[in-house]
Amino acid sequence: MPVIRLDTHIKADIQIVFDLARSIDFQSKAVTSSNERAVAGRTSGLIKFNETVTYRGKHLGVTQQLTSRVTEFDPPHFFVDEMEKGAFKSLRHEHYFSATEEGTLMKDVFKFEAPLGPLGWLANKLFLKAYMTAFLKGRNRTLKEYAESGKWREVLKRSDQ
């Protein structure tokens, strides 16, 4: 099973970073390359434990839907979302947050399995892991920009928590 691990250092409060990472509104603003939008389950605000969200977006030239559920939740340090329906055989995204002297260290552990057995394995080797890594890095760059610049106020309402 392929695993992507990313560390992102963000000069912002851990609660802001945690909330941005689980904000449905932020995800819709951040993921502009695929025009990803929440279409079912929680469609705005902050996703919480045991809630689902379904995103529709264009990835690798194909419009796709992915439904995930928050299966573990320990604010503001950790949450996990796992695919319930979608193009992957399986997908688990672990989000870790640690307060640092400079702000917050956000760690992503993204585990996924492509469908279609040997064809999925080949797709993974040829392009899928690189595509997903670039996708996550882009999202994290935007999250860092929002958190550090104060743009987080555009998507987070303190009453959302």
DSSP file (Angstrom, degrees, kcal/mol; ACC not computed):
  #  RESIDUE AA STRUCTURE BP1 BP2  ACC     N-H-->O    O-->H-N    N-H-->O    O-->H-N    TCO  KAPPA ALPHA  PHI   PSI    X-CA   Y-CA   Z-CA
    1    1 A M              0   0    0      0, 0.0   112,-0.2     0, 0.0     2,-0.0   0.000 360.0 360.0 360.0 122.9    0.0    0.0    0.0
    2    2 A P        -     0   0    0      0, 0.0   110,-1.8     0, 0.0     2,-0.4  -0.363 360.0-162.7 -65.3 143.7    1.6    3.3   -1.0
    3    3 A V  E     -A  111   0A   0    108,-0.2     2,-0.5    -2,-0.0   108,-0.2  -0.998   7.6-162.6-131.0 131.6    2.1    5.9    1.8
    4    4 A I  E     -A  110   0A   0    106,-2.6   106,-2.9    -2,-0.4     2,-0.5  -0.964   8.6-169.5-112.0 128.0    2.7    9.6    1.4
    5    5 A R  E     +A  109   0A   0     -2,-0.5     2,-0.4   104,-0.2   104,-0.2  -0.978   8.0 176.4-120.3 126.8    4.2   11.4    4.4
    6    6 A L  E     -A  108   0A   0    102,-2.1   102,-2.7    -2,-0.5     2,-0.5  -0.991  15.8-161.2-131.4 138.1    4.4   15.2    4.4
    7    7 A D  E     -A  107   0A   0     -2,-0.4     2,-0.5   100,-0.2   100,-0.2  -0.978  11.2-174.9-114.8 129.8    5.5   17.7    7.1
    8    8 A T  E     -A  106   0A   0     98,-2.8    98,-2.9    -2,-0.5     2,-0.5  -0.983  13.5-151.4-128.3 120.5    4.4   21.3    6.8
    9    9 A H  E     -A  105   0A   0     -2,-0.5     2,-0.4    96,-0.2    96,-0.2  -0.802  19.4-174.0 -91.3 125.8    5.6   24.0    9.2
   10   10 A I  E     -A  104   0A   0     94,-3.0    94,-3.0    -2,-0.5     2,-1.9  -0.980  27.2-140.4-129.1 128.3    3.0   26.7    9.7
   11   11 A K  S    S+     0   0    0     -2,-0.4     2,-0.3    92,-0.2    92,-0.2  -0.537  72.4  90.1 -87.1  73.0    3.5   30.0   11.6
   12   12 A A  S    S-     0   0    0     -2,-1.9    -2,-0.1    92,-0.0   136,-0.1  -0.976  85.9 -74.4-159.7 160.9    0.0   30.0   13.1
   13   13 A D     >  -     0   0    0     -2,-0.3     4,-2.0   134,-0.2     3,-0.4  -0.297  40.7-122.5 -61.4 141.5   -1.9   28.7   16.1
   14   14 A I  H  > S+     0   0    0     89,-0.3     4,-2.9     1,-0.2     5,-0.2   0.846 110.3  55.8 -55.9 -38.5   -2.6   25.0   16.2
   15   15 A Q  H  > S+     0   0    0      1,-0.2     4,-2.5     2,-0.2    -1,-0.2   0.894 107.6  48.6 -65.7 -38.8   -6.4   25.5   16.5
   16   16 A I  H  > S+     0   0    0     -3,-0.4     4,-2.5     2,-0.2    -1,-0.2   0.931 114.3  45.7 -64.5 -45.4   -6.5   27.6   13.3
   17   17 A V  H  X S+     0   0    0     -4,-2.0     4,-2.2     2,-0.2    -2,-0.2   0.925 113.5  49.3 -64.9 -45.2   -4.4   25.0   11.4
   18   18 A F  H  X S+     0   0    0     -4,-2.9     4,-1.0     1,-0.2    -1,-0.2   0.929 113.3  46.8 -58.7 -46.8   -6.5   22.1   12.7
   19   19 A D  H  < S+     0   0    0     -4,-2.5     3,-0.5     1,-0.2     4,-0.4   0.886 110.4  51.7 -67.5 -38.9   -9.8   23.9   11.8
   20   20 A L  H >< S+     0   0    0     -4,-2.5     3,-1.2     1,-0.2    -1,-0.2   0.916 106.0  56.1 -61.0 -41.1   -8.5   24.8    8.3
   21   21 A A  H 3< S+     0   0    0     -4,-2.2    -1,-0.2     1,-0.3    -2,-0.2   0.759 115.5  36.8 -64.3 -24.9   -7.6   21.2    7.7
   22   22 A R  T 3< S+     0   0    0     -4,-1.0    25,-2.5    -3,-0.5     2,-0.5   0.275  89.3 118.4-110.3  10.7  -11.1   20.0    8.5
   23   23 A S  B <>  -G   46   0B   0     -3,-1.2     4,-2.0    -4,-0.4    23,-0.2  -0.671  48.1-162.3 -82.8 121.6  -13.0   23.0    6.9
   24   24 A I  H  > S+     0   0    0     21,-2.8     4,-1.8    -2,-0.5    -1,-0.2   0.888  94.0  53.3 -65.6 -39.6  -15.2   22.0    4.0
   25   25 A D  H  > S+     0   0    0     20,-0.5     4,-1.5   130,-0.2    -1,-0.2   0.892 108.4  49.4 -65.1 -40.0  -15.3   25.7    2.9
   26   26 A F  H  > S+     0   0    0      2,-0.2     4,-3.4     1,-0.2     3,-0.3   0.935 107.4  54.5 -63.6 -45.6  -11.5   25.8    2.8
   27   27 A Q  H  X S+     0   0    0     -4,-2.0     4,-2.1     1,-0.3    -1,-0.2   0.894 107.6  50.3 -56.7 -41.2  -11.2   22.6    0.8
   28   28 A S  H  < S+     0   0    0     -4,-1.8    -1,-0.3     1,-0.2    -2,-0.2   0.848 116.9  40.6 -67.4 -32.7  -13.6   24.0   -1.8
   29   29 A K  H  < S+     0   0    0     -4,-1.5     3,-0.3    -3,-0.3    -2,-0.2   0.850 116.9  48.8 -79.0 -36.3  -11.4   27.2   -2.1
   30   30 A A  H  < S+     0   0    0     -4,-3.4     2,-1.4     1,-0.2     3,-0.3   0.841 100.9  61.5 -76.5 -34.9   -8.1   25.5   -1.9
   31   31 A V     <> +     0   0    0     -4,-2.1     5,-1.6    -5,-0.3     3,-0.4  -0.468  58.7 142.1 -97.2  65.6   -8.5   22.8   -4.4
   32   32 A T  T > 5 +     0   0    0     -2,-1.4     3,-0.6    -3,-0.3    -1,-0.2   0.784  59.0  69.5 -77.0 -27.4   -9.1   25.0   -7.5
   33   33 A S  T 3 5S+     0   0    0     -3,-0.3    -1,-0.2     1,-0.2    -2,-0.1   0.817 113.1  29.8 -62.6 -29.8   -7.1   22.8   -9.9
   34   34 A S  T 3 5S-     0   0    0     -3,-0.4    24,-2.8     2,-0.1    -1,-0.2   0.390 102.1-126.9-109.1   1.4   -9.8   20.1   -9.8
   35   35 A N  T < 5 -     0   0    0     -3,-0.6     2,-0.2    -4,-0.4    -3,-0.2   0.893  41.2-172.0  53.3  42.3  -12.8   22.4   -9.0
   36   36 A E      < +     0   0    0     -5,-1.6     2,-0.3    -9,-0.2    21,-0.2  -0.474   8.7 175.3 -72.9 132.7  -13.6   20.1   -6.0
   37   37 A R  E     -B   56   0A   0     19,-2.3    19,-2.8    -2,-0.2     2,-0.4  -0.991  34.6-115.1-138.3 144.8  -16.9   20.9   -4.3
   38   38 A A  E     +B   55   0A   0     -2,-0.3    17,-0.3     5,-0.2     3,-0.1  -0.678  37.3 167.2 -78.0 128.0  -18.8   19.2   -1.4
   39   39 A V  E     +     0   0A   0     15,-3.3     2,-0.3    -2,-0.4    16,-0.2   0.512  57.5  19.3-122.0 -10.1  -22.0   17.8   -2.7
   40   40 A A  E    S+B   54   0A   0     14,-1.0    14,-2.2     2,-0.3    -1,-0.3  -0.978 104.6  20.2-157.0 166.0  -23.4   15.6    0.0
   41   41 A G  E    S+B   53   0A   0     -2,-0.3     2,-0.5    12,-0.2    12,-0.3  -0.536 125.3   4.5  70.2-140.4  -23.0   14.9    3.8
   42   42 A R  S    S+     0   0    0     10,-3.1    -2,-0.3    -2,-0.2    12,-0.2  -0.663  70.1 176.2 -74.6 123.5  -21.5   18.0    5.5
   43   43 A T        +     0   0    0     -2,-0.5     2,-0.3     1,-0.2    -5,-0.2   0.406  61.0  15.7-113.0   0.2  -21.2   20.6    2.7
   44   44 A S  S    S+     0   0    0      2,-0.0    -1,-0.2   -20,-0.0     2,-0.1  -0.974  98.5  31.2-160.2 168.1  -20.0   23.5    4.8
   45   45 A G  S    S-     0   0    0     -2,-0.3   -21,-2.8   110,-0.2   -20,-0.5  -0.412 100.1 -28.4  80.1-156.4  -18.4   24.4    8.1
   46   46 A L  B     -G   23   0B   0    114,-0.3   -23,-0.2   -23,-0.2     2,-0.1  -0.867  58.9-130.3-105.9 122.7  -16.1   22.1   10.1
   47   47 A I        -     0   0    0    -25,-2.5     2,-0.2    -2,-0.5     3,-0.1  -0.435  29.8-166.9 -70.8 144.0  -16.3   18.3    9.8
   48   48 A K    >   -     0   0    0      1,-0.2     3,-2.0    -2,-0.1    22,-0.4  -0.656  35.1 -49.3-124.8 177.7  -16.5   16.5   13.0
   49   49 A F  T 3  S+     0   0    0      1,-0.3    22,-0.2    -2,-0.2    -1,-0.2  -0.213 121.4   4.4 -53.7 134.2  -16.2   12.9   14.3
   50   50 A N  T 3  S+     0   0    0     20,-2.6    -1,-0.3     1,-0.2     2,-0.2   0.466  98.4 128.0  69.8   5.9  -18.3   10.3   12.4
   51   51 A E    <   -     0   0    0     -3,-2.0    19,-2.3    19,-0.1     2,-0.3  -0.587  46.6-144.8 -87.5 155.7  -19.5   12.9    9.8
   52   52 A T  E     - C   0  69A   0     17,-0.2   -10,-3.1    -2,-0.2     2,-0.3  -0.816  12.3-170.1-115.4 158.6  -19.2   12.3    6.1
   53   53 A V  E     -BC  41  68A   0     15,-2.0    15,-2.5    -2,-0.3     2,-0.5  -0.984   9.8-153.2-142.8 140.9  -18.5   14.5    3.2
   54   54 A T  E     -BC  40  67A   0    -14,-2.2   -15,-3.3    -2,-0.3   -14,-1.0  -0.973  13.9-165.2-115.3 121.5  -18.8   13.7   -0.5
   55   55 A Y  E     -BC  38  66A   0     11,-2.6    11,-2.2    -2,-0.5     2,-0.4  -0.840   5.3-160.5-103.7 142.1  -16.6   15.8   -2.9
   56   56 A R  E     +BC  37  65A   0    -19,-2.8   -19,-2.3    -2,-0.4     2,-0.3  -0.988  30.3 137.9-118.4 131.2  -17.0   16.0   -6.6
   57   57 A G  E     - C   0  64A   0      7,-2.3     7,-3.3    -2,-0.4     2,-0.7  -0.981  53.5 -97.6-162.7 168.6  -14.1   17.1   -8.7
   58   58 A K  E     + C   0  63A   0    -24,-2.8     2,-0.4    -2,-0.3     5,-0.3  -0.863  42.1 171.3-101.1 116.7  -12.1   16.5  -11.8
   59   59 A H  E >   - C   0  62A   0      3,-2.6     3,-1.9    -2,-0.7    -2,-0.1  -0.990  68.4  -4.8-127.6 132.3   -8.9   14.4  -11.3
   60   60 A L  T 3  S-     0   0    0     -2,-0.4    -1,-0.1     1,-0.3     3,-0.1   0.848 131.3 -56.3  54.1  36.2   -6.8   13.0  -14.1
   61   61 A G  T 3  S+     0   0    0      1,-0.2     2,-0.4    -3,-0.1    -1,-0.3   0.479 118.9 102.7  81.1   2.8   -9.3   14.3  -16.6
   62   62 A V  E <  S-C   59   0A   0     -3,-1.9    -3,-2.6    -5,-0.0     2,-0.4  -0.969  72.2-125.2-124.8 132.1  -12.2   12.5  -15.1
   63   63 A T  E     +C   58   0A   0     -2,-0.4     2,-0.3    -5,-0.3    -5,-0.3  -0.623  43.2 175.0 -73.3 127.5  -15.0   13.8  -12.9
   64   64 A Q  E     -C   57   0A   0     -7,-3.3    -7,-2.3    -2,-0.4     2,-0.4  -0.891  26.5-143.1-133.4 159.6  -15.1   11.7   -9.8
   65   65 A Q  E     -C   56   0A   0     -2,-0.3     2,-0.4    -9,-0.2    22,-0.3  -0.968  13.9-173.7-122.2 143.7  -16.9   11.6   -6.4
   66   66 A L  E     -C   55   0A   0    -11,-2.2   -11,-2.6    -2,-0.4     2,-0.5  -0.982   6.3-162.9-138.3 124.6  -15.3   10.5   -3.1
   67   67 A T  E     +CD  54  85A   0     18,-2.9    17,-3.8    -2,-0.4    18,-1.5  -0.927  16.2 177.2-106.8 127.6  -17.2   10.0    0.1
   68   68 A S  E     -CD  53  83A   0    -15,-2.5   -15,-2.0    -2,-0.5     2,-0.4  -0.918  16.1-150.4-128.9 157.9  -15.1   10.0    3.3
   69   69 A R  E     -CD  52  82A   0     13,-2.4    13,-2.5    -2,-0.3     2,-0.8  -0.964  23.6-120.5-125.4 140.9  -15.9    9.7    7.0
   70   70 A V  E     + D   0  81A   0    -19,-2.3   -20,-2.6   -22,-0.4    11,-0.2  -0.745  37.2 171.7 -79.7 113.9  -14.0   11.1   10.0
   71   71 A T  E     +     0   0A   0      9,-1.7     2,-0.3    -2,-0.8    -1,-0.2   0.623  62.0  31.5-104.3 -17.3  -13.2    7.9   11.9
   72   72 A E  E     + D   0  80A   0      8,-1.0     8,-2.1     2,-0.0     2,-0.3  -0.993  64.6 178.4-140.9 145.8  -10.9    9.3   14.6
   73   73 A F  E     + D   0  79A   0     -2,-0.3     6,-0.2     6,-0.2   -24,-0.0  -0.896  17.2 157.2-157.4 116.2  -10.9   12.7   16.2
   74   74 A D  E >>  - D   0  78A   0      4,-3.2     3,-2.4    -2,-0.3     4,-1.5  -0.658  47.9-116.8-139.3  78.7   -8.8   14.2   19.0
   75   75 A P  T 34 S+     0   0    0      0, 0.0   -60,-0.1     0, 0.0    -2,-0.0  -0.314  84.4   2.1 -67.1 144.8   -8.9   18.1   18.6
   76   76 A P  T 34 S+     0   0    0      0, 0.0   -58,-0.1     0, 0.0     3,-0.1  -0.773 131.8  49.4 -97.9  33.9   -6.7   19.9   18.0
   77   77 A H  T <4 S+     0   0    0     -3,-2.4    20,-2.5     1,-0.3     2,-0.3   0.701 109.2   4.9-105.6 -22.3   -4.0   17.2   17.6
   78   78 A F  E  <  +DE  74  96A   0     -4,-1.5    -4,-3.2    18,-0.2     2,-0.3  -0.979  46.6 165.3-165.7 140.8   -5.3   14.5   15.3
   79   79 A F  E     -DE  73  95A   0     16,-1.8    16,-2.8    -2,-0.3     2,-0.4  -0.961  16.6-151.4-155.1 158.9   -8.1   13.3   13.0
   80   80 A V  E     -DE  72  94A   0     -8,-2.1    -9,-1.7    -2,-0.3    -8,-1.0  -0.986   4.1-166.8-128.8 135.4   -8.5   10.7   10.4
   81   81 A D  E     -DE  70  93A   0     12,-2.2    12,-2.9    -2,-0.4     2,-0.4  -0.987  10.1-168.9-120.1 140.0  -10.7   10.6    7.3
   82   82 A E  E     -DE  69  92A   0    -13,-2.5   -13,-2.4    -2,-0.4    10,-0.2  -0.973  26.0-109.0-129.3 139.5  -11.3    7.3    5.4
   83   83 A M  E     +D   68   0A   0      8,-2.2   -15,-0.3    -2,-0.4     8,-0.3  -0.407  30.1 174.4 -66.2 134.2  -12.9    6.7    2.1
   84   84 A E  E    S+     0   0A   0    -17,-3.8     2,-0.3     1,-0.4   -16,-0.2   0.710  75.7   9.6-103.4 -36.9  -16.3    5.0    2.1
   85   85 A K  E    S+D   67   0A   0    -18,-1.5   -18,-2.9     5,-0.0    -1,-0.4  -0.997  88.8  88.8-142.7 140.8  -17.0    5.3   -1.6
   86   86 A G  S    S-     0   0    0     -2,-0.3   -20,-0.2   -20,-0.2   -18,-0.0  -0.966  80.6 -58.2 159.8-172.3  -14.8    6.4   -4.5
   87   87 A A  S    S+     0   0    0     -2,-0.3     2,-0.1   -22,-0.3    -1,-0.1   0.679 101.0  82.2 -75.3 -19.7  -12.2    5.4   -7.1
   88   88 A F  S    S-     0   0    0     26,-0.1    26,-0.2     1,-0.1    -2,-0.2  -0.451  76.6-133.3 -84.2 158.9   -9.7    3.9   -4.8
   89   89 A K  S    S-     0   0    0     24,-2.9     2,-0.3     1,-0.4    25,-0.2   0.883  93.8 -12.2 -71.0 -41.2   -9.7    0.4   -3.3
   90   90 A S  E     - F   0 113A   0     23,-1.4    23,-2.6    -3,-0.0    -1,-0.4  -0.981  63.8-174.5-155.2 155.6   -8.9    2.1    0.0
   91   91 A L  E     + F   0 112A   0     -2,-0.3    -8,-2.2    -8,-0.3     2,-0.4  -0.939   3.6 176.7-155.0 129.3   -7.8    5.5    1.3
   92   92 A R  E     -EF  82 111A   0     19,-3.0    19,-3.2    -2,-0.3     2,-0.6  -0.988   7.8-168.1-136.7 124.6   -6.9    6.7    4.8
   93   93 A H  E     -EF  81 110A   0    -12,-2.9   -12,-2.2    -2,-0.4     2,-0.5  -0.945   4.8-165.4-118.6 111.1   -5.7   10.2    5.5
   94   94 A E  E     -EF  80 109A   0     15,-3.2    15,-2.3    -2,-0.6     2,-0.5  -0.831   3.7-162.4 -96.2 130.3   -4.2   10.8    9.0
   95   95 A H  E     -EF  79 108A   0    -16,-2.8   -16,-1.8    -2,-0.5     2,-0.4  -0.964   7.8-174.5-117.2 119.5   -3.8   14.4   10.0
   96   96 A Y  E     -EF  78 107A   0     11,-2.9    11,-2.7    -2,-0.5     2,-0.4  -0.911   2.7-170.7-115.9 142.2   -1.4   15.2   12.9
   97   97 A F  E     + F   0 106A   0    -20,-2.5     2,-0.4    -2,-0.4     9,-0.2  -0.996   4.9 178.6-136.1 128.8   -0.9   18.7   14.5
   98   98 A S  E     - F   0 105A   0      7,-2.1     7,-3.0    -2,-0.4     2,-0.2  -0.997  28.5-124.3-130.7 133.7    1.8   19.7   17.1
   99   99 A A  E     - F   0 104A   0     -2,-0.4     5,-0.3     5,-0.2     2,-0.3  -0.560  35.2-178.9 -71.9 138.1    2.3   23.1   18.6
  100  100 A T        -     0   0    0      3,-2.5     3,-0.5    -2,-0.2   -86,-0.1  -0.791  44.4 -99.7-128.1 172.7    5.9   24.4   18.1
  101  101 A E  S    S+     0   0    0     -2,-0.3     3,-0.0     1,-0.2    -1,-0.0   0.852 126.3  44.0 -61.2 -33.2    7.7   27.5   19.1
  102  102 A E  S    S-     0   0    0      1,-0.0     2,-0.3   -90,-0.0    -1,-0.2   0.593 130.0 -85.2 -88.6 -11.6    7.2   28.9   15.6
  103  103 A G  S    S-     0   0    0     -3,-0.5    -3,-2.5   -92,-0.2     2,-0.4  -0.782  80.0 -11.5 149.5-103.7    3.5   27.8   15.3
  104  104 A T  E     -AF  10  99A   0    -94,-3.0   -94,-3.0    -2,-0.3     2,-0.6  -0.998  39.7-147.8-141.4 138.9    2.3   24.4   14.2
  105  105 A L  E     -AF   9  98A   0     -7,-3.0    -7,-2.1    -2,-0.4     2,-0.5  -0.948  21.1-164.2-102.1 119.2    3.8   21.3   12.6
  106  106 A M  E     -AF   8  97A   0    -98,-2.9   -98,-2.8    -2,-0.6     2,-0.5  -0.920   4.8-168.8-106.0 125.3    1.2   19.6   10.4
  107  107 A K  E     -AF   7  96A   0    -11,-2.7   -11,-2.9    -2,-0.5     2,-0.5  -0.950   4.0-162.5-116.8 132.6    1.9   16.0    9.4
  108  108 A D  E     -AF   6  95A   0   -102,-2.7  -102,-2.1    -2,-0.5     2,-0.5  -0.944   7.8-174.1-111.0 133.8    0.0   14.1    6.8
  109  109 A V  E     -AF   5  94A   0    -15,-2.3   -15,-3.2    -2,-0.5     2,-0.6  -0.962  13.1-175.1-123.4 111.2    0.1   10.4    6.5
  110  110 A F  E     -AF   4  93A   0   -106,-2.9  -106,-2.6    -2,-0.5     2,-0.5  -0.927   3.1-178.1-116.4 112.0   -1.8    9.4    3.3
  111  111 A K  E     +AF   3  92A   0    -19,-3.2   -19,-3.0    -2,-0.6     2,-0.3  -0.928  11.6 161.6-113.7 130.9   -2.3    5.7    2.6
  112  112 A F  E     - F   0  91A   0   -110,-1.8     2,-0.4    -2,-0.5   -21,-0.2  -0.986  27.1-153.5-148.0 157.9   -4.1    4.5   -0.5
  113  113 A E  E     - F   0  90A   0    -23,-2.6   -24,-2.9    -2,-0.3   -23,-1.4  -0.992  20.6-136.1-133.4 124.1   -4.6    1.5   -2.6
  114  114 A A        -     0   0    0     -2,-0.4     3,-0.3   -26,-0.2   -26,-0.1  -0.438  24.1-121.0 -73.8 151.4   -5.5    1.8   -6.3
  115  115 A P  S    S+     0   0    0      0, 0.0     5,-0.1     0, 0.0    -1,-0.1  -0.175  82.5  59.9 -78.1-178.4   -8.2   -0.6   -7.6
  116  116 A L  S >> S-     0   0    0      3,-0.1     3,-1.8     4,-0.1     4,-0.6   0.723  88.8-121.2  73.2  27.2   -7.8   -3.1  -10.5
  117  117 A G  H 3> S+     0   0    0      1,-0.3     4,-2.3    -3,-0.3     3,-0.2  -0.129  92.9  11.4  51.1-122.3   -5.0   -5.3   -9.0
  118  118 A P  H 3> S+     0   0    0      0, 0.0     4,-2.3     0, 0.0    -1,-0.3   0.835 130.9  53.9 -60.7 -34.0   -1.9   -5.3  -11.2
  119  119 A L  H <> S+     0   0    0     -3,-1.8     4,-2.6     2,-0.2    -2,-0.2   0.909 109.6  48.1 -66.0 -40.5   -3.2   -2.4  -13.4
  120  120 A G  H  X S+     0   0    0     -4,-0.6     4,-2.5     2,-0.2    -1,-0.2   0.896 109.9  52.3 -64.5 -40.6   -3.7   -0.3  -10.3
  121  121 A W  H  X S+     0   0    0     -4,-2.3     4,-2.2     2,-0.2    -2,-0.2   0.917 111.6  46.7 -60.5 -43.6   -0.2   -1.2   -9.1
  122  122 A L  H  X S+     0   0    0     -4,-2.3     4,-2.7     2,-0.2    -2,-0.2   0.917 111.1  50.9 -65.5 -44.1    1.2   -0.1  -12.5
  123  123 A A  H  X>S+     0   0    0     -4,-2.6     4,-2.8     1,-0.2     5,-2.6   0.897 109.9  51.9 -59.8 -39.9   -0.8    3.2  -12.4
  124  124 A N  I  <>S+     0   0    0     -4,-2.5     5,-1.4     3,-0.2     6,-0.4   0.939 112.3  44.4 -61.7 -47.8    0.5    3.8   -9.0
  125  125 A K  I  <5S+     0   0    0     -4,-2.2    -2,-0.2     1,-0.2    -1,-0.2   0.881 118.5  43.9 -64.6 -39.1    4.1    3.3  -10.1
  126  126 A L  I  <5S-     0   0    0     -4,-2.7    -2,-0.2    -5,-0.1    -1,-0.2   0.889 138.8 -33.3 -78.0 -40.4    3.7    5.4  -13.3
  127  127 A F  I  X5S+     0   0    0     -4,-2.8     4,-2.6    -5,-0.2    -3,-0.2   0.571 108.0  86.4-155.0 -24.0    1.7    8.4  -12.0
  128  128 A L  I  ><S+     0   0    0     -5,-2.6     4,-2.7     1,-0.2     5,-0.2   0.912  95.2  45.4 -66.7 -45.4   -0.8    8.0   -9.2
  129  129 A K  H  ><S+     0   0    0     -5,-1.4     4,-2.3     1,-0.2    -1,-0.2   0.916 115.8  48.1 -63.9 -41.3    1.5    8.4   -6.2
  130  130 A A  H  > S+     0   0    0     -6,-0.4     4,-2.4     2,-0.2    -2,-0.2   0.905 112.4  49.5 -64.0 -41.2    3.2   11.5   -7.8
  131  131 A Y  H  X S+     0   0    0     -4,-2.6     4,-2.4     2,-0.2    -2,-0.2   0.939 112.9  45.7 -62.7 -47.5   -0.2   13.0   -8.7
  132  132 A M  H  X S+     0   0    0     -4,-2.7     4,-2.4     2,-0.2    -2,-0.2   0.872 111.9  52.3 -66.4 -36.5   -1.5   12.5   -5.1
  133  133 A T  H  X S+     0   0    0     -4,-2.3     4,-2.6    -5,-0.2    -1,-0.2   0.940 111.7  45.7 -62.7 -47.2    1.7   13.9   -3.6
  134  134 A A  H  X S+     0   0    0     -4,-2.4     4,-2.3     2,-0.2    -2,-0.2   0.895 111.8  52.9 -62.7 -40.2    1.4   17.0   -5.8
  135  135 A F  H  X S+     0   0    0     -4,-2.4     4,-2.1     2,-0.2    -2,-0.2   0.934 112.8  43.2 -60.0 -48.4   -2.3   17.3   -4.9
  136  136 A L  H  X S+     0   0    0     -4,-2.4     4,-2.6     2,-0.2    -2,-0.2   0.893 112.6  52.2 -67.7 -40.5   -1.6   17.2   -1.1
  137  137 A K  H  X S+     0   0    0     -4,-2.6     4,-2.3     2,-0.2    -1,-0.2   0.905 109.8  49.9 -62.3 -40.9    1.5   19.5   -1.4
  138  138 A G  H  X S+     0   0    0     -4,-2.3     4,-2.0     2,-0.2    -2,-0.2   0.923 111.2  48.1 -63.1 -44.6   -0.7   22.1   -3.2
  139  139 A R  H  X S+     0   0    0     -4,-2.1     4,-2.5     1,-0.2    -2,-0.2   0.916 112.3  49.4 -61.4 -43.2   -3.4   21.9   -0.6
  140  140 A N  H  X S+     0   0    0     -4,-2.6     4,-2.6     2,-0.2    -2,-0.2   0.871 107.8  53.7 -67.6 -36.5   -0.9   22.3    2.2
  141  141 A R  H  X S+     0   0    0     -4,-2.3     4,-2.2     2,-0.2    -1,-0.2   0.922 111.9  45.5 -60.8 -43.3    0.8   25.3    0.5
  142  142 A T  H  X S+     0   0    0     -4,-2.0     4,-2.7     2,-0.2    -2,-0.2   0.904 111.8  51.3 -68.3 -40.9   -2.6   27.0    0.3
  143  143 A L  H  X S+     0   0    0     -4,-2.5     4,-2.8     2,-0.2     5,-0.2   0.921 110.7  49.3 -61.0 -43.5   -3.5   26.0    3.9
  144  144 A K  H  X S+     0   0    0     -4,-2.6     4,-2.6     2,-0.2     5,-0.3   0.913 111.0  50.0 -61.2 -44.1   -0.2   27.5    5.1
  145  145 A E  H  X S+     0   0    0     -4,-2.2     4,-1.9     2,-0.2     6,-0.4   0.932 113.2  45.6 -61.0 -46.7   -0.9   30.7    3.1
  146  146 A Y  H  X>S+     0   0    0     -4,-2.7     6,-1.6     1,-0.2     4,-1.1   0.930 115.7  46.2 -63.0 -45.8   -4.3   31.0    4.6
  147  147 A A  H  <5S+     0   0    0     -4,-2.8    -2,-0.2     1,-0.2    -1,-0.2   0.902 117.8  41.2 -65.8 -42.2   -3.2   30.3    8.2
  148  148 A E  H  <5S+     0   0    0     -4,-2.6    -1,-0.2    -5,-0.2    -2,-0.2   0.772 117.0  46.1 -80.6 -26.0   -0.1   32.6    8.1
  149  149 A S  H  <5S-     0   0    0     -4,-1.9    -1,-0.2    -5,-0.3    -2,-0.2   0.607 108.4-112.8 -93.4 -12.2   -1.7   35.6    6.2
  150  150 A G  T ><5S+     0   0    0     -4,-1.1     3,-1.7    -5,-0.2     4,-0.2   0.414  83.0 123.3  91.5  -2.3   -5.0   35.8    8.2
  151  151 A K  G > < +     0   0    0     -5,-0.5     3,-2.2    -6,-0.4     4,-0.4   0.663  53.2  85.6 -64.8 -13.5   -7.0   34.7    5.1
  152  152 A W  G >> S+     0   0    0     -6,-1.6     4,-2.5     1,-0.3     3,-1.3   0.794  74.8  69.9 -57.1 -26.6   -8.3   31.9    7.4
  153  153 A R  G <4 S+     0   0    0     -3,-1.7    -1,-0.3     1,-0.3    -2,-0.2   0.749  87.5  65.7 -64.5 -21.3  -10.9   34.4    8.6
  154  154 A E  G <4 S+     0   0    0     -3,-2.2    -1,-0.3    -4,-0.2    -2,-0.2   0.771 117.9  21.7 -68.8 -25.9  -12.6   34.1    5.1
  155  155 A V  T <4 S+     0   0    0     -3,-1.3     2,-0.6    -4,-0.4  -130,-0.2   0.622 110.6  73.9-119.4 -19.0  -13.5   30.5    5.7
  156  156 A L     <  -     0   0    0     -4,-2.5     2,-0.6  -131,-0.1    -1,-0.1  -0.874  52.4-169.5-105.6 126.8  -13.5   29.9    9.5
  157  157 A K    >   -     0   0    0     -2,-0.6     3,-3.1     1,-0.1     4,-0.4  -0.961  24.2-137.4-107.0 124.2  -16.3   31.2   11.7
  158  158 A R  G >  S+     0   0    0     -2,-0.6     3,-0.8     1,-0.3    -1,-0.1   0.746 103.5  62.2 -57.7 -22.7  -15.3   30.8   15.3
  159  159 A S  G 3  S+     0   0    0      1,-0.2    -1,-0.3     2,-0.1    -3,-0.0   0.614  85.1  79.9 -76.8 -10.7  -18.9   29.7   16.1
  160  160 A D  G <         0   0    0     -3,-3.1  -114,-0.3     1,-0.3    -1,-0.2   0.762 360.0 360.0 -63.2 -26.5  -18.3   26.6   13.7
  161  161 A Q    <         0   0    0     -3,-0.8    -1,-0.3    -4,-0.4    -2,-0.1   0.516 360.0 360.0 -66.3 360.0  -16.3   24.8   16.4
